[in-house]
Amino acid sequence: MIIHQPARLKIMSVLMGLEIQEQVDFSCLKKMLGFTDGNLGAHLIKLEEAEYLYIEKTFVDRKPRSFISITDKGRRAFEDYVAVLQGIIKGA
């Protein structure tokens, strides 16, 4: 499961806290999670390939900026993952 990897789980957890259609800036997400550019970028690519998030690249004051948002598919995948974890906890 793609979300199971700890860094991706952290990313998805932050994105689940956003309102629908809300975005977070790459730099802000990096600071929140304490990741390096390369580490965050690699995990975002995996999540984007799975269609769990959307990355919008744009320019702000002539500087490149990336904004990340969770997709409906990503929300469902996260909710399903949490349900599996809850089932494991209840069964223990």
Backbone as a ProteinNet text record, in pm:
[ID]
protein_1_A
[PRIMARY]
MIIHQPARLKIMSVLMGLEIQEQVDFSCLKKMLGFTDGNLGAHLIKLEEAEYLYIEKTFVDRKPRSFISITDKGRRAFEDYVAVLQGIIKGA
[TERTIARY]
84.3	0	89.1	58.7	140.9	143.8	32.2	23.4	98.9	120.9	180.3	319.5	395.2	530	517.2	594.8	576	577.1	667.7	672.4	545.8	498.6	377	254.3	254.3	144.8	139.6	254.4	259.8	208.5	251.9	207.8	56.2	4.2	-139.9	-217.8	-163.9	-230.6	-244.5	-138.3	-144.4	-247.4	-244.1	-336	-481.2	-504.6	-641.7	-695.5	-608.1	-649.7	-692.9	-669.6	-708.7	-856	-915.7	-1051.8	-1047.7	-1162.3	-1169.8	-1130.9	-1046.2	-992.6	-887.1	-853.6	-748.5	-612.5	-510.9	-376.4	-276.8	-162.3	-52.8	70.7	147.1	270	377.5	456.9	563.8	654.9	697.8	789.9	725.8	600	528.2	516.9	482.1	470.7	605.4	710.2	845.7	880.8	851.2	879.9	794.8	668.6	578.9	627.2	678.3	716.8	864.6	945.2	1088.5	1162.2	1112.5	1174.2	1269.7	1359.6	1442.9	1363.2	1409.9	1344.2	1335.3	1449	1454.5	1366.7	1367.4	1287.3	1138.5	1096	955.3	916.5	1001.1	971	952.6	1038.2	1029.3	897.9	859.1	734	611.7	619.2	507.9	488.8	598.2	588.2	514.5	549.5	482.1	332.6	298.1	157.5	84.2	153.3	92.4	69.7	165.6	150.8	30.8	2.8	-112	-242.1	-230.9	-344.4	-406.6	-324.3	-371.4	-359.1	-277.6	-264.9	-239.1	-257.5	-237.5	-135.8	-38.9	62.6	44.2	21.3	7.5	134.6	202	325	293.3	337.5	307.3	422.5	407.8	507.2	440.3	507.7	462.2	578.4	556	662.9	785.5	760.4	863.9	944	895.8	963.6	874.6	933.2	851.3	797.9	671	608	523.7	519.3	435.9	334.3	210.3	101.2	42.9	22	-21.8	-161.1	-245.5	-379.2	-410.1	-497.6	-536.2	-652.4	-655.8	-764.8	-872.7	-987.5	-1093.9	-1045	-972	-916.1	-821	-742	-649.8	-723.5	-830.7	-912.1	-970.3	-1024.3	-1082.4	-975.8	-858.9	-750.5	-705.4	-695.9	-654.9	-760.4	-886.4	-994.4	-998	-976.6	-972.7	-854.8	-741	-622.4	-646.6	-704.6	-734.3	-834	-932.6	-1030.9	-963	-867.2	-792	-715	-648.4	-574.3	-667.7	-782.8	-879	-926.1	-945.3	-984.2	-877.2	-752.2	-641.2	-638.5	-656	-653.1	-768.8	-886.9	-1001.8	-984.1	-916.2	-894.9	-784.6	-703.6	-588.4	-629.2
-118.1	0	124.7	216.8	336.2	423.9	435.4	525.2	468.9	340.3	276.1	329.9	373.6	426.2	548	555.3	660.9	804.6	837.2	974.5	1006	910.6	933.2	941.5	865.3	872.2	1010.5	1066.6	1201.7	1304.2	1291.7	1384.6	1377.9	1257	1240.2	1290.3	1271.8	1320	1471.8	1540.3	1686.7	1727.4	1662.3	1698.6	1670.3	1566.4	1536.5	1647.3	1723.1	1833.6	1956.3	1955.8	2068.9	2059.2	2171.9	2174.9	2125.1	2082.7	2039.1	2156.3	2130.5	2228.4	2320.3	2304.9	2385.4	2326.2	2411.4	2370.1	2411.1	2342.5	2380	2401	2500.2	2532.2	2427.7	2389.5	2291.1	2328.7	2453.5	2497.7	2487.3	2521.6	2512	2365.9	2279	2136.1	2079.4	2120.6	2075.7	2115.7	2238.6	2286.3	2213.6	2194.3	2126.4	1985.2	1916.8	1776.8	1758.3	1861.7	1851.1	1766.5	1763.2	1686.1	1774.2	1711.1	1783.5	1799.7	1888.9	1907.5	1775.2	1705.3	1581.6	1472.3	1459.1	1355.4	1382.9	1505.2	1540	1523.3	1572.8	1563.1	1420.1	1330.1	1189.7	1126.5	1156.3	1099	1162	1289.6	1354.4	1293.9	1260.4	1198.5	1065.2	982.7	853.2	873.1	968	993.5	1052.9	1134.3	1191.4	1082.9	992	880.9	793.8	781.1	703.2	783	909	1001.1	1033.1	1032.6	1066	1214.9	1282.6	1426.7	1491.4	1622.5	1701.3	1809.9	1826.9	1930.1	2035	2157.8	2269.4	2352.1	2362.9	2441.4	2574.5	2680.7	2815	2908.3	3034.1	3134.9	3241.8	3280.6	3388.6	3486.2	3609	3709.2	3655.8	3591.1	3537	3421.6	3367.8	3253.9	3131.7	3016.9	2895.7	2852.4	2813.5	2765.3	2643.7	2550.3	2431.7	2427.6	2399.9	2388.9	2248.5	2186.6	2048	2041.4	1959.2	1934.9	1785.6	1739.7	1599	1580.6	1467.4	1436.5	1356.8	1343.2	1260.4	1116.2	1068.3	932.6	921.3	1023.9	1024.2	1025.1	1102.5	1105.5	967.1	903.1	769.4	668.9	675.5	582.3	600.7	724.6	750.2	699.6	727.9	681.8	529.5	463.3	316.8	264.6	330.5	289	302.5	413.1	434.8	329.6	294.6	192.6	57	24.6	-100.9	-98.2	12.2	23.7	10.4	73.7	64.1	-79.3	-150.9	-291	-375.9	-346.8	-420.1	-392	-267	-229.5	-296.6	-296.5	-358.3	-508.5	-569.7	-713.8	-757.8	-663	-698.4	-721.5
0	0	0	-84	-102.6	22.7	90.2	205.8	326.7	331.7	449.4	483.4	385.3	409.5	501.8	611.4	712.3	659	568.8	516.8	437.5	359.1	280.2	370.1	476.4	572	636.3	667.9	724.6	623.6	499.2	394.4	379.5	369	350	471.3	590	711	709.3	668.4	658.2	553	437.8	330.2	366.9	447.4	490.7	581.2	644.1	729.7	651.7	522	438	400.6	376.1	323.2	178.4	128.2	-11.3	-100.5	-197.5	-292.3	-231.7	-104.4	-43	-80.1	-88.4	-125.6	-18.5	-18.7	69.3	-18.1	14.5	-56.9	-23.4	-122.8	-105.4	11.2	16.5	122.6	259.9	269.3	396	438.8	346.4	375.7	419.5	352.3	386.8	529.5	566.3	702.2	805.8	775.7	868.7	899.9	798.6	813.3	846.5	825.8	851.9	749.5	626.5	518.9	438.3	365.5	269.9	140.6	53.7	-76.2	-152.2	-160.2	-237.5	-180.4	-48.6	15.2	-6	19.6	0.8	-145.5	-235	-378	-424.6	-378.2	-419.1	-372.5	-250.1	-198.9	-265.5	-296.2	-366.6	-504.6	-570.7	-703.3	-693.6	-595.1	-576.9	-552.8	-467.6	-437.4	-557.5	-634.4	-754.9	-859.3	-875.1	-970.1	-934.3	-805.5	-760	-768.8	-811.8	-823.5	-688	-582.3	-448	-420.8	-498.8	-482.4	-617.3	-618.4	-738.9	-707.1	-795.4	-777.3	-886.5	-843.6	-936.6	-930.5	-1044.3	-1050.5	-1116.5	-1050.1	-1098.1	-1062.4	-1096.3	-1060.3	-974.3	-867.3	-780.8	-770.4	-813.4	-818.9	-892.8	-1004.7	-1093.9	-1033.6	-923.6	-860.6	-873.2	-909.1	-920.5	-783.7	-782	-658.6	-693.6	-603	-619.8	-506.9	-544.2	-448.2	-457.7	-342.4	-336.9	-276.9	-337.4	-282.5	-294.2	-208.6	-209.6	-306.6	-373.9	-466.3	-392.8	-456.8	-399.1	-382.9	-480.5	-472.8	-353.9	-329.8	-217.2	-84.1	-75.9	46.7	75.9	-27.9	-9.1	32	-31	1.6	146.4	190.5	328.2	426.3	397.7	485.2	491.7	378.5	376	457.9	446.8	520.7	671.8	712.7	854.9	903.6	821.2	859.3	880.3	795.4	811.4	943.6	973.7	1097.9	1218.5	1211	1321.5	1339.8	1230.2	1237.6	1303.8	1272.4	1334.4	1483.9	1521.8	1663.8	1739.2	1681.1	1747.2	1760.7	1664.8	1667.6	1760.7	1807.3	1892.5	2036.2
[MASK]
++++++++++++++++++++++++++++++++++++++++++++++++++++++++++++++++++++++++++++++++++++++++++++

